[in-house]
Each structure stands twice: as C-alpha cells, then as structure tokens.
Amino acid sequence: MNRREALAKASLAPRFAVLSSLSLGVWAALAGCSDPVDGGVAPPASASPSASVSAPSASPSAAQTASASAAPSAVAPPPWTVPRTLSSIPTESDWDAGKPDAETSLEGRSTLCKLRIIREWAAIRCGNGIALITQQAELGKSGTDYVVGTASGATTFIRLRPGVAGFARFSSESQREAFFSYSWADAEPAPRYLLLSEKNRHREVLTRSDTTASELVPAIATPLTTRPSLGDWSSATRLTGGASAPSDCALLVLNDWLRLDCVKPLSSDSFDQYTFNAIDGLGQKGKDHYAQTAGIISNELVVELRMAKGRQRAKIVTSPITGNHHVLTVDWPEAGDRPQSVVLAGNRK
C-alpha cells in the first residue's frame, strides 16, 4: 500500500475542496463528500505536532448547515487556518521530511507538477525539463514572496498572502502546462480557492463561476471603508445581472462594492473592444469607481464601483463600429438596505 492509499484509508477528516471537470471546487462546507478532483487540496490523515494548518472539525456546525440551506449560493469560509506570521522560505528537506500540511488529490490533478502547503507557503514541485513560471501575477516580490525553481525540477515556493489572488503558469519543453491559482479574502482564515490544474482556471476563481448566481443583492449593514482587494472578492456574491446580461461578463457584489469582469473572446472576424463610459451616479473616477481595460485589443474590461442610493448607470461599449453596447443600471431605493436591482442589459446589433 503506497502513502496516498494509506492516507486515504486512515483519514477521518473531511475533505477541504471539490473541483469537478466542469466547475471549480471551493473551500466550502463539503465535509464527508467524495475525494476532491482536478487540483483541489485534500488534508493529511493526521496533523503532526509541527503542522501549521489546523484540521477542520468532523462535521459542519448547525449554524453553517442552516446558512448553507438558506442561501445555496453562499460558500462557507474554509475550515482551516494558514499562518499570517511570516516565516522563512521552506527548504527541499521540508518537503522530503514529510512536513507538508496538504497535497493535491489523486483525481484530475496536474500530472506535470505537485503541490503541498508548508506553513504559509505553497510548494510546487515540477518534473525535469520544466521552464518554471512562464507567466505570473500578484505573487509579490521575487526572492521574498516567491522563489522560482530551476529547469532541473527544483521546487518553486509561493507565499500565500491574505487579500491576494495569485496566479502562475508552469510550462514544459513538450508544451504541457500546469496552472496555479489561489484567492484569499483578508477577513478569512485561509484561501478559499487553492488550485493546481492542467487548465487555466484563474478567471473562474476571480469571477466565482463555481457558485450559483443570485438575482438579489445581500443586505448591506455597514459599507466598506476601503475598496476591496483582489483576494477579498473570493467571498463575494455572484449576480445574474438580469435576463439579458451577456455571457462574456460576470458581476460580483461585496458589501457595497460591485465588480464587473468582461472578457470578449478573440475571433478572426471581430475586432470588438471594450470602452467604459460613466453616465450618472457613479461618483468620482479613481475614488468611487475604477475601470481598466486589458488584452491585445482591449478585449478585457474590469470595473469596480461603490454602489450608492439612487440610480447609477454606465455604458459599456463593445464595438465602436457597430455601436454594440451594454448598459449597467443599479437601483437602490433611499429607504432600502440594499440595491433593489443590478442589471446589465445587452444590446447586440
């Protein structure tokens, strides 16, 4: 019996994450489910005295169960903890001595690289002939927050940081790839998303495409004092945006902030590009709302805005030639504790 089979047989702890072939797994209240797949991280059978990640309880609490039942689209915070105190970069012996706190599951995981969690570090070990990290985003400072392995197969170490959504792509000489993605809301004890997959799922993480979209904005008790960080959006609610909302855009709401994330697929017969125009009620640019385009021909758009009482409207143009556009409308009654509706109406000519 190999080590993995022994761990699987001995383990009585619940699995942390489930990732199907079509949708992302999340750190949710999924205790007792089948083994995780496609890059989700499973806990070890037992925690050694030196382990830094705490094991979850055997079953979710009554409050968690009631909350999940009342709001199917809500995802509970991860039932484990990653240290926030900075520690030194792990050594190769930390992996070899059997000190990792978690490792990738057997089903559907990346066969190019393996992942383990050591304290607040993600340790990613790839095989020989790997051009390590051919693309990365939000990983922090090289040499401090991440250390890149060599093409001979040494381990790459990436520090997991609260408030951050990080990404890295690993490529091999044979054109195979592995994609690492995580997102950690500052208010939560650990990353809600932590993936190592053969498919790039980072936008799915950023848009929470694994959760059920809601038509209702959650009640807003106290507005946020600052704009959410990228990692904070991992605890947001995904909205439908209305019946005519375009499929290439995703809407997220976190307290009184709204995030619009659009990516228009490139095609040989289309050169459509995004432009964002505030119409009314959006406040001051760079303070109350932010808009950024990216991509080869500005085919990617991210807008974040603070929702306010009254009516807010913005126009998202997808083609300056045809006039194709979407109109974003937020209606928040003066006496309401939340916006009554958030609609992104598509207009395709």
C-alpha positions in Angstrom: 0.0 0.0 0.0 1.5 3.3 -1.0 1.5 6.5 1.1 -1.5 8.1 -0.7 -3.6 4.9 -0.3 -2.7 4.7 3.4 -3.7 8.3 3.9 -6.9 7.9 2.1 -7.8 4.8 4.2 -6.8 6.3 7.5 -8.3 9.7 7.1 -11.4 10.5 9.1 -11.2 14.3 8.4 -13.5 15.9 5.9 -12.1 16.9 2.5 -11.5 20.6 2.0 -12.4 21.1 -1.6 -14.1 19.5 -4.6 -13.3 20.5 -8.2 -15.4 18.8 -10.9 -14.2 18.6 -14.5 -16.6 21.4 -15.4 -16.6 23.7 -12.4 -14.2 24.9 -9.7 -14.1 23.4 -6.2 -14.0 25.8 -3.3 -13.0 25.7 0.3 -16.6 25.1 1.5 -18.6 23.1 4.0 -18.2 19.9 2.0 -17.3 17.6 4.8 -18.0 13.9 4.0 -18.1 14.4 0.2 -16.2 12.2 -2.2 -12.5 12.7 -2.9 -11.6 16.1 -4.4 -10.7 16.3 -8.1 -8.9 18.4 -10.6 -6.3 20.1 -8.4 -8.3 20.6 -5.2 -6.2 20.2 -2.0 -7.0 17.4 0.5 -5.9 17.4 4.1 -3.5 14.8 5.5 -4.8 11.9 7.6 -3.4 13.4 10.8 -1.6 16.6 11.8 1.9 16.3 13.1 3.0 18.4 16.1 4.8 20.7 13.7 1.9 21.2 11.3 0.8 24.8 10.9 -2.6 24.3 9.2 -5.3 23.3 11.6 -7.6 20.4 10.8 -11.3 21.0 10.4 -14.0 19.6 12.6 -15.5 16.3 11.6 -18.8 17.9 10.6 -20.1 21.4 9.9 -21.8 23.3 12.7 -25.6 23.7 12.9 -25.1 27.4 12.0 -23.1 26.5 8.9 -25.7 24.0 7.8 -28.6 26.4 8.3 -26.7 29.1 6.5 -26.0 26.8 3.5 -29.6 25.7 3.4 -31.0 29.2 3.5 -28.6 30.6 0.8 -27.5 27.9 -1.6 -25.2 30.3 -3.5 -23.2 31.2 -0.3 -20.0 29.4 0.4 -18.7 29.0 3.9 -15.2 30.2 4.8 -12.5 27.5 4.8 -12.5 25.4 8.0 -8.7 25.6 8.3 -6.1 28.3 9.0 -2.9 29.5 7.2 -0.4 31.4 9.4 -0.2 35.1 8.8 3.1 35.4 10.6 5.9 35.4 8.0 8.3 32.5 8.1 11.4 31.7 6.2 11.3 30.1 2.8 11.0 26.3 3.2 13.8 24.1 2.1 13.7 21.0 0.0 14.0 18.9 3.1 10.8 20.4 4.5 9.0 18.6 1.6 11.1 15.4 1.8 10.8 15.1 5.6 7.0 14.8 5.3 6.1 18.1 6.9 3.6 19.4 4.3 0.1 20.3 5.6 -1.8 19.4 2.4 -1.2 17.9 -1.0 -3.0 17.7 -4.3 -5.6 15.0 -4.8 -5.2 11.9 -7.0 -8.1 12.6 -9.3 -7.7 15.1 -12.1 -4.7 16.9 -10.6 -1.9 18.3 -12.7 0.5 15.5 -13.7 3.2 18.0 -14.6 3.6 19.4 -11.0 2.7 18.6 -7.5 1.5 20.9 -4.7 2.0 20.9 -0.9 1.3 23.5 1.7 4.1 24.2 4.2 3.1 26.8 6.8 2.0 29.8 4.7 3.9 28.6 1.6 2.7 26.8 -1.5 5.4 24.4 -2.6 5.1 23.4 -6.3 7.4 20.7 -7.5 7.6 20.0 -11.2 9.4 17.4 -13.2 12.6 17.8 -15.2 12.7 19.9 -18.3 10.2 22.5 -16.9 10.5 26.2 -17.8 9.2 27.2 -14.4 6.8 30.2 -14.2 6.4 31.4 -17.7 3.7 33.8 -16.5 2.8 35.1 -13.1 0.5 37.7 -11.5 0.1 39.1 -8.0 2.7 36.8 -6.4 4.5 39.6 -4.7 8.3 40.2 -4.6 10.6 37.7 -6.2 13.0 36.3 -3.7 10.8 37.3 -0.7 7.3 36.2 -1.6 8.2 33.6 -4.2 11.3 31.8 -5.3 11.3 30.2 -8.7 12.7 26.7 -9.1 15.1 25.7 -11.9 14.5 23.8 -15.1 16.1 20.8 -13.5 12.9 20.3 -11.4 13.6 22.2 -8.2 10.6 23.3 -6.1 9.0 26.7 -6.6 7.8 28.3 -3.3 5.0 30.9 -3.3 3.9 32.7 -0.1 0.1 32.7 0.4 -0.9 36.2 1.4 -4.3 37.5 2.7 -6.1 39.9 0.4 -4.3 38.5 -2.6 -5.4 36.5 -5.7 -2.2 35.0 -7.2 -1.5 33.1 -10.4 1.4 31.2 -12.0 1.8 29.2 -15.2 4.4 26.4 -15.5 5.4 25.1 -18.9 7.4 22.2 -20.1 9.6 21.7 -23.1 6.9 19.4 -24.5 4.3 22.2 -24.4 2.5 20.8 -21.4 1.3 23.2 -18.8 0.2 23.5 -15.2 -1.7 26.4 -13.6 -1.5 27.5 -10.0 -4.3 29.8 -8.7 -5.3 31.0 -5.3 -7.5 33.7 -3.8 -7.6 34.7 -0.1 -10.0 37.2 1.4 -8.3 39.2 4.2 -11.2 38.5 6.6 -10.9 34.7 6.3 -8.5 32.3 7.9 -7.2 30.7 4.7 -7.5 30.9 0.9 -11.0 29.9 -0.3 -9.5 28.9 -3.6 -6.3 27.0 -4.0 -5.8 25.1 -7.2 -3.2 23.4 -9.3 -4.7 22.3 -12.5 -3.9 21.4 -16.1 -6.4 24.1 -17.2 -6.1 27.8 -16.5 -9.0 28.5 -14.1 -7.8 31.8 -12.7 -10.7 33.9 -14.3 -13.1 31.3 -12.9 -11.6 31.9 -9.5 -11.8 35.7 -9.9 -15.5 35.6 -11.0 -16.6 32.8 -8.6 -18.1 30.9 -11.6 -18.4 27.8 -9.4 -21.2 29.4 -7.3 -24.8 29.8 -8.1 -25.7 33.3 -9.4 -28.2 35.3 -7.4 -30.7 37.9 -8.5 -30.7 39.6 -5.1 -28.0 41.8 -3.5 -27.3 40.8 0.1 -28.3 43.4 2.7 -25.6 46.0 3.4 -25.4 46.7 7.1 -22.1 48.7 7.1 -20.4 50.0 4.0 -16.8 49.1 3.5 -14.3 51.8 4.5 -11.9 50.9 1.6 -12.1 49.4 -1.8 -11.8 45.6 -1.7 -8.5 43.9 -2.5 -8.5 41.4 -5.4 -8.4 38.5 -2.9 -11.4 39.9 -1.0 -13.6 39.2 -4.0 -13.3 35.4 -3.3 -16.0 35.9 -0.7 -18.3 37.9 -2.9 -21.8 37.0 -4.2 -22.2 36.4 -7.9 -25.2 38.1 -9.5 -27.1 37.1 -12.6 -27.2 40.7 -14.0 -30.7 40.2 -15.4 -32.2 38.1 -18.2 -30.3 39.8 -21.0 -26.9 40.0 -19.3 -24.1 39.0 -21.8 -22.4 35.7 -21.2 -18.9 37.3 -21.5 -19.4 39.4 -18.4 -19.6 38.4 -14.7 -21.0 40.5 -11.9 -19.9 40.2 -8.3 -21.1 42.2 -5.2 -19.2 42.5 -2.0 -20.9 44.6 0.6 -21.5 48.0 -1.1 -19.0 47.4 -3.9 -19.8 46.0 -7.4 -17.3 44.3 -9.7 -17.9 43.8 -13.4 -15.5 41.5 -15.2 -15.8 41.1 -19.0 -13.7 39.1 -21.5 -14.7 39.1 -25.1 -13.2 36.0 -26.9 -11.0 37.0 -29.8 -12.1 35.8 -33.3 -10.7 36.2 -36.8 -13.7 38.2 -38.0 -14.2 40.5 -35.0 -12.1 43.4 -33.6 -14.6 44.5 -30.9 -13.1 46.2 -28.0 -14.4 47.5 -24.6 -14.7 51.1 -23.6 -16.4 52.2 -20.4 -18.5 55.4 -20.1 -20.0 56.5 -16.8 -23.4 58.0 -17.3 -24.7 59.2 -13.9 -24.4 58.5 -10.2 -21.0 56.8 -10.2 -19.2 59.5 -8.3 -15.5 60.3 -8.7 -13.3 58.2 -11.0 -10.4 56.8 -9.1 -12.2 57.0 -5.8 -15.8 55.8 -6.3 -15.3 53.8 -9.4 -12.4 52.3 -11.4 -12.3 51.0 -14.9 -9.4 49.2 -16.6 -9.1 47.5 -20.0 -6.5 44.9 -21.0 -5.9 42.3 -23.7 -4.4 42.7 -27.1 -7.2 44.9 -28.4 -8.8 45.9 -25.1 -11.0 42.8 -25.2 -10.9 42.6 -21.4 -12.6 45.0 -19.0 -12.8 45.2 -15.2 -14.9 47.8 -13.5 -15.3 48.3 -9.7 -17.7 50.8 -8.2 -19.2 51.7 -4.9 -22.9 51.4 -5.1 -24.9 54.3 -3.8 -28.5 55.1 -3.1 -30.5 56.4 -6.1 -29.8 55.3 -9.7 -26.4 54.6 -11.1 -25.8 54.0 -14.8 -22.9 53.2 -17.1 -22.4 52.3 -20.7 -20.1 49.5 -21.8 -19.4 49.8 -25.5 -18.2 46.5 -27.1 -17.8 47.8 -30.6 -17.3 51.4 -31.7 -18.1 50.4 -35.2 -21.5 48.7 -34.8 -22.5 50.5 -31.7 -22.9 47.3 -29.7 -23.1 48.0 -26.0 -24.4 47.1 -22.6 -26.0 49.3 -20.0 -25.3 48.7 -16.4 -28.0 50.0 -14.0 -28.0 49.9 -10.2 -31.2 51.0 -8.5 -31.0 51.5 -4.7 -34.1 52.9 -3.0 -33.5 55.6 -0.4 -35.2 53.6 2.3 -33.7 50.3 1.3 -30.9 48.4 3.0 -29.5 47.2 -0.4 -29.9 47.9 -4.1 -33.2 46.6 -5.4 -31.7 45.6 -8.7 -28.4 45.3 -10.6 -29.0 44.8 -14.3 -26.6 44.6 -17.2 -28.7 44.8 -20.3 -27.1 43.7 -23.5 -27.6 45.3 -26.9 -26.2 43.3 -29.8 -26.8 44.7 -33.3 
